[in-house]
Amino acid sequence: MKIAIALALAAGIAGTATPALADTPAPAATITLVARYTFDAGATNGQVPDSSGHGPALTVRTVDNGVLRFPGAATGGRYAAFPVVCPVTTPCPRSLLEGASTADLNPGNRTFRWSARVLINKDQVKGSANIMQKGVAGTGSQWKMQIGATQGRAQCVIGGVGLTGGYLVRSATTVADGRWHKVLCQRSGTALSVYVDDVLKGTATVPATLSISNSLPIRIGGPNFKNGDMYHGLLDDVYAELG
């Protein structure tokens, strides 16, 4: 199992998987899976395939000797292991995954959900650990999932075309505790919600007219290589759904 292998191989990380709970948001009839990355095939020629048939392939990008690993069973138990956090006095190995912009990843003001399974310790969160995002603050619009540096809570962030600033919702509990957690962000109408292990953990009100659309790539594991908001844990089953 991915979880068992991950717990055995991740240095300083321990725990067991949290079972799925009953409060998962029920997808509407029009929800469509538009991208999914299970990492079971690892990377071939520097690319991670999309398993939904709709999303872009992801290119592995690295700097300062960063290595993105895919431990686990070759028969379907792999996950992504990002470079560990390092002292600020040394060049820090970094890596991220990047895919081309597609129409389905620009939801406008439609219902949109993005999710990932994460395993990380509090001392591995340096800055805001960016799990996945499309768009950058100040560039027009974005959707993003990250882990906050102070309390290790899951955060969902959106910004809209033509709007100044953004909207953020935090989970009521930490996810940086060395255990696998499923984090799901959902924007539906005027609600921005965060779920942890299929349980609603926070909501915020956003404008119904807020529209998310940009030409920037989808990035997993960090926003770019210009700041310290990199993800330094394990990651699995990253996906996006559009309504």
C-alpha positions as CSV (number, residue, x, y, z in Angstrom):
1,M,0.0,0.0,0.0
2,K,1.2,3.5,-0.7
3,I,0.5,4.7,2.8
4,A,2.5,1.9,4.5
5,I,5.4,2.3,2.1
6,A,5.4,6.1,2.6
7,L,5.5,5.8,6.4
8,A,8.4,3.4,6.2
9,L,10.5,5.5,3.9
10,A,9.8,9.1,5.0
11,A,12.4,10.2,7.4
12,G,11.0,11.7,10.6
13,I,7.4,11.0,9.5
14,A,5.2,8.5,11.3
15,G,1.5,7.7,11.5
16,T,-1.3,5.9,9.8
17,A,-3.8,6.8,7.2
18,T,-7.0,8.6,8.3
19,P,-10.0,6.6,7.0
20,A,-12.5,8.4,4.8
21,L,-15.3,9.9,6.6
22,A,-19.0,10.5,5.6
23,D,-19.0,14.2,5.2
24,T,-17.4,14.4,1.8
25,P,-19.0,17.0,-0.4
26,A,-21.4,15.3,-2.9
27,P,-20.3,16.1,-6.4
28,A,-23.0,17.6,-8.7
29,A,-24.2,15.7,-11.7
30,T,-22.2,18.0,-14.0
31,I,-18.8,17.6,-12.1
32,T,-16.1,16.3,-14.5
33,L,-12.7,15.1,-13.6
34,V,-10.3,17.4,-15.6
35,A,-6.9,16.3,-14.3
36,R,-5.5,13.6,-12.1
37,Y,-1.9,12.6,-11.1
38,T,-1.5,9.4,-9.1
39,F,2.3,9.2,-9.7
40,D,2.0,5.4,-10.1
41,A,3.9,5.4,-13.3
42,G,6.6,7.7,-11.9
43,A,8.2,10.0,-14.5
44,T,9.2,9.0,-18.0
45,N,11.6,11.3,-19.9
46,G,11.0,13.9,-17.2
47,Q,7.2,13.9,-17.4
48,V,4.4,12.6,-15.2
49,P,1.3,11.5,-17.1
50,D,-2.2,12.6,-16.4
51,S,-4.5,9.6,-15.8
52,S,-7.9,11.4,-16.4
53,G,-7.4,11.8,-20.1
54,H,-8.1,15.5,-19.9
55,G,-5.2,17.2,-18.1
56,P,-1.8,18.1,-19.3
57,A,1.3,16.0,-18.6
58,L,3.5,17.5,-15.9
59,T,7.2,18.3,-16.5
60,V,9.7,17.8,-13.6
61,R,11.6,20.9,-12.9
62,T,14.6,21.1,-10.5
63,V,17.2,23.6,-9.3
64,D,20.3,23.4,-7.0
65,N,20.5,19.6,-7.4
66,G,16.9,19.0,-6.4
67,V,15.5,15.5,-7.1
68,L,11.9,14.5,-7.2
69,R,11.6,10.9,-6.3
70,F,8.7,8.4,-6.8
71,P,9.1,5.7,-4.1
72,G,6.7,2.9,-3.7
73,A,5.7,-0.2,-5.6
74,A,6.1,-0.1,-9.4
75,T,2.8,-2.0,-9.7
76,G,0.7,0.9,-8.5
77,G,1.8,2.2,-5.1
78,R,4.0,5.2,-5.9
79,Y,3.8,8.7,-4.6
80,A,5.9,11.9,-5.1
81,A,8.6,12.7,-2.6
82,F,9.8,16.3,-2.8
83,P,13.3,17.5,-1.6
84,V,13.5,17.8,2.2
85,V,13.8,21.2,3.8
86,C,17.3,22.5,4.3
87,P,19.1,25.3,6.3
88,V,18.8,28.8,4.9
89,T,22.6,29.0,4.9
90,T,22.9,26.5,2.1
91,P,21.5,26.3,-1.5
92,C,18.3,24.4,-1.0
93,P,17.5,21.6,-3.5
94,R,14.1,22.3,-5.0
95,S,11.8,20.6,-7.4
96,L,8.3,21.1,-8.7
97,L,5.9,19.8,-11.4
98,E,4.6,22.0,-14.1
99,G,1.9,21.5,-16.7
100,A,0.5,23.7,-19.5
101,S,-2.6,25.8,-19.1
102,T,-5.8,24.2,-20.3
103,A,-9.3,25.5,-20.6
104,D,-10.6,23.0,-18.1
105,L,-8.2,24.3,-15.4
106,N,-9.6,27.9,-15.9
107,P,-13.0,27.4,-14.2
108,G,-14.3,31.0,-14.4
109,N,-17.0,31.3,-11.9
110,R,-18.1,27.6,-12.1
111,T,-17.9,25.1,-9.4
112,F,-14.3,23.8,-9.1
113,R,-12.6,21.4,-6.7
114,W,-8.9,20.6,-6.3
115,S,-7.5,18.0,-4.0
116,A,-4.4,16.2,-2.9
117,R,-3.2,13.7,-0.3
118,V,-0.4,15.1,1.8
119,L,2.0,13.7,4.4
120,I,4.3,16.3,6.0
121,N,5.6,17.2,9.5
122,K,5.4,20.7,11.0
123,D,9.2,21.2,10.8
124,Q,9.1,20.5,7.1
125,V,6.8,23.5,6.4
126,K,9.0,26.5,5.5
127,G,7.0,29.5,4.5
128,S,3.6,28.6,3.1
129,A,4.1,25.2,1.6
130,N,2.4,25.4,-1.8
131,I,0.9,22.1,-2.7
132,M,-0.7,23.0,-6.0
133,Q,-1.8,26.2,-7.8
134,K,-2.6,27.8,-11.1
135,G,-1.9,31.5,-11.3
136,V,0.1,33.8,-9.0
137,A,-1.1,36.5,-6.7
138,G,-1.2,39.9,-8.5
139,T,-1.3,38.4,-12.0
140,G,-5.1,38.5,-12.5
141,S,-6.5,35.3,-10.9
142,Q,-5.5,32.1,-9.2
143,W,-6.6,29.0,-7.4
144,K,-4.2,27.5,-4.8
145,M,-3.8,25.0,-2.0
146,Q,-1.1,25.4,0.6
147,I,-0.1,24.6,4.2
148,G,0.4,27.6,6.5
149,A,3.7,28.0,8.3
150,T,2.4,29.0,11.7
151,Q,0.0,26.2,12.6
152,G,0.3,23.8,9.7
153,R,-3.3,24.2,8.6
154,A,-4.6,23.5,5.1
155,Q,-5.4,26.7,3.2
156,C,-7.5,27.2,0.0
157,V,-6.9,30.5,-1.9
158,I,-8.6,32.0,-4.9
159,G,-8.3,35.4,-6.7
160,G,-10.4,36.7,-9.5
161,V,-9.9,38.5,-12.7
162,G,-10.1,42.3,-12.2
163,L,-10.1,42.0,-8.4
164,T,-7.5,43.3,-6.0
165,G,-6.4,40.8,-3.4
166,G,-7.8,37.3,-2.8
167,Y,-9.9,35.1,-0.6
168,L,-8.5,32.5,1.8
169,V,-10.1,29.8,4.0
170,R,-8.1,27.8,6.6
171,S,-8.9,24.4,8.1
172,A,-9.7,24.3,11.8
173,T,-7.1,21.6,12.4
174,T,-3.5,21.0,11.3
175,V,-2.5,18.7,8.5
176,A,1.3,18.9,9.3
177,D,1.3,16.1,11.8
178,G,3.2,13.3,10.0
179,R,0.1,11.5,8.8
180,W,-1.6,11.1,5.5
181,H,-4.5,13.6,5.0
182,K,-6.7,14.2,2.1
183,V,-7.2,18.0,1.5
184,L,-9.9,19.2,-0.8
185,C,-10.7,22.8,-1.8
186,Q,-14.0,23.7,-3.3
187,R,-15.3,26.9,-4.8
188,S,-19.1,26.7,-5.4
189,G,-21.1,29.9,-5.9
190,T,-20.4,32.2,-3.0
191,A,-18.7,29.6,-0.9
192,L,-15.0,28.7,-0.7
193,S,-14.6,25.5,1.5
194,V,-11.8,23.4,2.8
195,Y,-12.2,19.7,3.6
196,V,-9.7,17.5,5.5
197,D,-10.2,13.7,5.3
198,D,-13.7,14.4,3.8
199,V,-14.9,16.5,6.6
200,L,-15.7,20.2,6.2
201,K,-13.1,22.2,8.2
202,G,-13.7,25.8,7.1
203,T,-15.7,28.1,4.8
204,A,-15.4,31.6,3.5
205,T,-17.7,33.8,1.5
206,V,-16.5,34.9,-2.0
207,P,-18.3,37.0,-4.7
208,A,-20.4,34.8,-7.0
209,T,-19.0,36.7,-10.0
210,L,-15.4,36.1,-9.1
211,S,-13.8,34.5,-12.2
212,I,-10.6,32.5,-12.3
213,S,-8.9,32.4,-15.7
214,N,-5.2,32.9,-16.6
215,S,-2.6,31.6,-19.0
216,L,-0.2,30.4,-16.4
217,P,0.8,26.8,-15.9
218,I,-0.5,24.5,-13.2
219,R,2.3,23.9,-10.7
220,I,2.6,21.2,-8.0
221,G,5.1,21.4,-5.2
222,G,5.8,25.1,-5.4
223,P,4.7,28.4,-7.0
224,N,8.1,28.9,-8.7
225,F,11.8,28.9,-7.7
226,K,11.9,32.6,-6.7
227,N,10.7,32.3,-3.1
228,G,10.7,29.8,-0.2
229,D,7.1,28.5,-0.4
230,M,8.1,25.1,-1.6
231,Y,6.5,21.8,-0.5
232,H,8.9,19.4,1.2
233,G,6.8,16.4,2.1
234,L,5.1,13.5,0.3
235,L,2.2,13.9,-2.1
236,D,-0.3,11.6,-3.8
237,D,-3.5,11.5,-5.8
238,V,-3.6,15.1,-7.0
239,Y,-6.7,15.9,-9.0
240,A,-9.1,18.7,-10.2
241,E,-12.8,18.6,-11.0
242,L,-14.9,21.1,-12.9
243,G,-18.6,21.8,-12.7
